[in-house]
């Protein structure tokens, strides 16, 4: 049979590569959704979208219009890179004059009041740049001095309403007192030589709970290492002062916390696993190990994890900073060549420490090593490793959001084109998750709480990215549309992005219900995120949509308030819950509160 003659030019080989994609996406070698008349990427970049003819043997050369459009894309990408670099430089310039040192944050809800006095240093960053003043251009950069509302404080713009508050002093005073009480109880327990339950059946049950409640979330070591430490401690009847016994006691304490059904215990003596915690703390305080000793780092990490699990965030922060300081010193030495056998275990400890810091307090600076710090590895298939790596990559995305949008310097920066690029990176992270961790971008129930946490954090990050659009829209509304007529299109686009921010907020609140109703390793971070996003929806809906929340949004708000109320036994949550009840009553969503 005669074979079909093929064209002689090699541009059409191989034959199977005939997927529909526009010229811009083909040139950039990026995925194209092939929407008509213009794909999503060309729409975002505001360039002409041109498609080839689908017939393999009838291809036409790239049109002049597509070539010109590609040039516009290259120019726009150059502008993006310049804008991000300039923003980071401005952030650094603002940060240097501070005498108290910069604050560093580890979650999208860890925001403190903005430094309004330094706003002028950012204003005009991109003034005078070439390009039309349309939505998505770098000429529309603006510094907005109002961070996302959070558990502790918020400075509301006057046009938003009387929603400012500052709970920081009360929060930290109460938590320091809670910590002092906890350590007094630990010392009392130790001095009275009270024993713990080391029955084999109890230990095995708690060890399994530790593996499922912690190692499957943050594998600081593998299952075999866990068994080895437990065997050493068991052989010594849990009486020696070795690091293996110390680690095993903290494992039993965390296991007790993981299987306890109560969300919170205020009395330290009633904390799940308190006897194991006290005995482990006694050994930990007596350790005299060199800086960077891997088992001491692991013991301190586990002690901090227990405190976070127990909703003692200030004490957890204090303990984890011992680890981060040691980590920073180690990263400045030749520890890899001197201790190659434990290098991966130290990498794991470093990343656990980074993921555990979650307060509006200065960290030891370990985040400056994120790009050079190796990722954890494993010679065997570990169930929790994929989730651990996903958390790390999400943390890196968060750091990028903080640096480029500007939260770290105390301001919400309105930079539309950077926000779009960050949004694309976050959605790309979601697309490339391992199959075992993939989740839908909706509010459908997820029984795997690890996937539920990842989804909630993704929705929270997207809300953070679009928060400056909410502020910008409120500002535009307050100015009654003043400004050049050619900016009307930008104001419409800003309004759409502001509404998108609230859409992500609604998704976050709906999707986080499962993880909020059960105590987990990430309950503290999840609670703070849930509160922050709830506040955004509560105080921003009417200003963005220009009418009170409809029935379906009222249902979401009331349901979210019910879920928050589950945590009202936690001392530092009582004032924030009362605050949102007051705001909801003022908005007419709840009946007026009775004055005492």
ABEGO torsion letter per residue (X at the ends): XBBBBBBABAAAOBAABABBBBAAAAAAGBBBAGBOABBAAAAAAGBBBBBBBABAAABBBBBAAAAAAAAAAAAAAAAAAAAAAAAAAAAAAAAAABAAEBBBBABAABBBBBBAAAAAAABGAABGBBEBBBBGBAAABBBBABBBBBAABBBBBAAAEBABBBAAAAAAAAAAAAAAAAAAAAAAAAAAGBBBBABAAAAAAAAAAAAAAAAAABBABBAAAAAAAAAAAAAAGGABABAAAAAAAAAAAAAAAAABABABBABAAABBGAAAAAAAAAAAAABBBBBGBAAAAAAAAAAAAAAAAAGBAAAAAAAAAAAAAAAAAAAABAAAAABAAAAAAAAAAAAAAAAABABBBBBAGAAAAAAABBBBBBABBBAAAAAAAAAAAAAAAAAAAAAAAGAAAGBBBBBAAAAAAAAAAAAAAAAABBAAABBBBBABBBABAAAAAAAAAAAAAAAAAAAAAAAAAAAAAAAGGBEBAAAAAAAAAAAAAAAAAAAAAAAAAAAAAAAAABBBAAAAAAAAAAAAAAAAAAAAAAAAAGBBBBAAAAAAAAAAAAAAAAAAABAAAAAAAAAAAAAAAAAGABBBBBBX
